[in-house]
Amino acid sequence: MKVSEQEAVASAARELGVFLERRKEQIARRWADAPLFRAVFTDSRDEAVEACKAVVDALSEVASAGSPEDIAAPGFDQVREQLGRMSGSRTRTGAGPAQIADEVAALRAPVVELLRAEATDASAPEVAERVLALTLLMGTLRLVVMRTALGSGQELIARQREELLEVATPVISLREGVVVVPLIGTLDSARSQVVMESLLESIADRGARYAVLDITGVSTVDSLVAQHLMKTVDAARLMGAECVVSGIRPAIAQTIVHLGIDLGSVVTRATLADALAYALARQGVDAAPDAGAP
């Protein structure tokens, strides 16, 4: 775009900014009935109108700065969170990115109608320039909405992943002083961190003296997994609890030996029952089955 064209667009954008501020109430009331806002603010139209006004204010600020194509314009900061919530709400109701983009694009038409209705000559060049500036501005708004939606989606996925990790790694209190962490599946860095945090919190909250890490359900053990286990054992020891690792199957035992991993400082038992019997015996509790039991 040539310098003269850029100046023309900037000038038209500034005039558009004044128009948006002047017609904010009318624009907001028209937008409140548009699918993007109506589908989100289902209980109160007044809330939808206020949300629309906030978006118009942001667009007016960006346009008044003369840079309708600036996606990083400060004017968008005040509505970025709101746009993220709106697009997130639309996503949860089944609307895809293309539909959300179309709904944002549909906000342009009511503003164009007001622009042309206010002009003495709707076909005048200055009207066309303002419509062009509006088109650029609404295109930028669409990009802001989509980027915000993607960012919100990634944050939601991250939170859900953390919640799933916590659910998949429970800390079970079997009796006073003994907790068990049954591990199933793959033990990567992220999950290992969750295991350590959950275990240490449980040790502190329940005053546990013994913690059993049962890896019966862990498919493979490599040097990284072994390191994670050792760090967890060391951290628990610093908290005053002794860790017992159980569920070391023959294949895993061979792998540990072949890798040259030293678990000499860690108490290990073949099964969870053996580990529990050890922990109970250390507490002076007889873990042997009742002779009169069937």
Salt bridges, closest charged atoms under 4 A:
GLU15 OE1 - ARG130 NE 3.01
GLU21 OE2 - LYS24 NZ 3.60
GLU25 OE2 - ARG29 NE 2.88
GLU25 OE1 - LYS53 NZ 2.78
ASP33 OD2 - ARG45 NH2 2.98
GLU50 OE2 - LYS53 NZ 3.55
ASP57 OD1 - LYS24 NZ 3.00
ASP77 OD1 - ARG80 NH2 3.51
GLU81 OE2 - ARG85 NH1 3.38
GLU103 OE2 - ARG90 NH2 2.57
GLU113 OE1 - ARG30 NH1 3.10
GLU118 OE1 - ARG22 NH2 2.49
GLU118 OE2 - ARG23 NE 3.00
ASP188 OD2 - ARG161 NH2 3.61
ASP234 OD1 - ARG237 NH1 3.05
GLU242 OE1 - ARG282 NH2 3.80
